[in-house]
Amino acid sequence: MPPPLQPLTATQAPEAFSESFYRAHGKRYAEINEENRQYVWTSDARFQRDADLLEDFMRLLPQGGKGLDAGCCAGARDLDIFCQRGFDAIGLDSIPENIRLSCERKPHLASRLFVHDLREALLLPDAAFDFILCGYVIQHNEPQDVFGVILPELVRVLRPNGALRIIFKHGKGIRSVFDPGYQLTRTFRLYDEGEVLDCLETLGLTMERDYVPVRFTDYKLTDHVVFQMRKRVGMGNPRKKQV
Ligand SMILES: C[S@@+](CC[C@H](N)C(=O)[O-])C[C@H]1O[C@@H](n2cnc3c(N)ncnc32)[C@H](O)[C@@H]1O
């Protein structure tokens, strides 16, 4: 078992969470996200871009099922795709500018978009959702929030047999990379995939049957892993993990 990740230092933390980045660059983020760029490397040739992963996840879900896009970002691209395909989903993001921009670009989603910081308990009942998306979000958060609040809360609001898809930058420590999409250096918290898996399994999830986690490298040359998991039937409210 790897040692627990240390909290970021005071000078690293604000940049790593990227609040200022998303406040300032939401519009550009939405544009790049809509481009649906091809990965520069993938462990499975069926999955060349985010849209392929979404399709793969969708086939696990009940027609018209209820979903939560946790960290839906400016533009709410994935929420839009799911709603167009007949799912009944909502999106949350902590940055009001992201939600405002999403409502402007996609007014048909306005009633489905909410400002909420996932580091705080969700004001939603247990077992409310058939599926949850949490894409590229934990990399902006501290381990004590990810393991102590964010993941337990997402699992709490997932119904038994419901499906979670989480994508995150994997590795150890903190990584700064030059992002040519913005001509800026950005900083991310990397997560050990064994530690994330261990946490989700402890909370009551199991990897989808026959699913082999997909890995890919994006245009920024950062490495990601994708888990598709289901909540075991008979699990109560998940216990928060101490970190
Ligand atoms: C890289 S974008 C992810 C976009 C989208 N989920 C996707 O898969 O394309 C990360 C988003 O997560 C949001 N985010 C990060 N930490 C969050 C938190 N603690 N609570 C709510 N939103 C958060 C950021 O504001 C940002 O909009």
The ligand as an SDF file (V2000), in Angstrom:
LIG
                    3D

 27 29  0  0  0  0  0  0  0  0999 V2000
  -11.5070   19.2190  -16.1750 C   0  0  0  0  0  0  0  0  0  0  0  0
  -13.0940   19.8230  -15.7680 S   0  0  0  0  0  0  0  0  0  0  0  0
  -14.0680   18.3710  -15.9530 C   0  0  0  0  0  0  0  0  0  0  0  0
  -15.1110   18.4360  -17.0130 C   0  0  0  0  0  0  0  0  0  0  0  0
  -16.0220   17.2710  -17.1910 C   0  0  0  0  0  0  0  0  0  0  0  0
  -16.3120   16.5670  -15.9630 N   0  0  0  0  0  0  0  0  0  0  0  0
  -15.4740   16.3140  -18.2140 C   0  0  0  0  0  0  0  0  0  0  0  0
  -15.4190   15.1110  -17.9480 O   0  0  0  0  0  0  0  0  0  0  0  0
  -15.1310   16.7500  -19.3060 O   0  0  0  0  0  0  0  0  0  0  0  0
  -13.0170   19.8530  -14.0070 C   0  0  0  0  0  0  0  0  0  0  0  0
  -14.2240   20.5220  -13.4010 C   0  0  0  0  0  0  0  0  0  0  0  0
  -14.3730   20.0470  -12.0810 O   0  0  0  0  0  0  0  0  0  0  0  0
  -14.7810   21.1280  -11.2780 C   0  0  0  0  0  0  0  0  0  0  0  0
  -14.4160   20.8340   -9.8950 N   0  0  0  0  0  0  0  0  0  0  0  0
  -13.1970   20.5700   -9.4070 C   0  0  0  0  0  0  0  0  0  0  0  0
  -13.2780   20.3720   -8.0840 N   0  0  0  0  0  0  0  0  0  0  0  0
  -14.5860   20.5190   -7.7420 C   0  0  0  0  0  0  0  0  0  0  0  0
  -15.2980   20.4550   -6.5230 C   0  0  0  0  0  0  0  0  0  0  0  0
  -14.6860   20.2110   -5.3800 N   0  0  0  0  0  0  0  0  0  0  0  0
  -16.6200   20.6590   -6.5530 N   0  0  0  0  0  0  0  0  0  0  0  0
  -17.2680   20.9020   -7.7020 C   0  0  0  0  0  0  0  0  0  0  0  0
  -16.6510   21.0140   -8.8920 N   0  0  0  0  0  0  0  0  0  0  0  0
  -15.3090   20.8110   -8.8990 C   0  0  0  0  0  0  0  0  0  0  0  0
  -14.0230   22.3190  -11.8280 C   0  0  0  0  0  0  0  0  0  0  0  0
  -14.6390   23.5190  -11.4730 O   0  0  0  0  0  0  0  0  0  0  0  0
  -14.0840   22.0370  -13.3130 C   0  0  0  0  0  0  0  0  0  0  0  0
  -15.1980   22.6410  -13.8880 O   0  0  0  0  0  0  0  0  0  0  0  0
  1  2  1  0
  2  3  1  0
  2 10  1  0
  3  4  1  0
  4  5  1  0
  5  6  1  0
  5  7  1  0
  7  8  2  0
  7  9  1  0
 10 11  1  0
 11 12  1  0
 11 26  1  0
 12 13  1  0
 13 14  1  0
 13 24  1  0
 14 15  1  0
 14 23  1  0
 15 16  2  0
 16 17  1  0
 17 18  1  0
 17 23  2  0
 18 19  1  0
 18 20  2  0
 20 21  1  0
 21 22  2  0
 22 23  1  0
 24 25  1  0
 24 26  1  0
 26 27  1  0
M  CHG  2   2   1   9  -1
M  END
$$$$
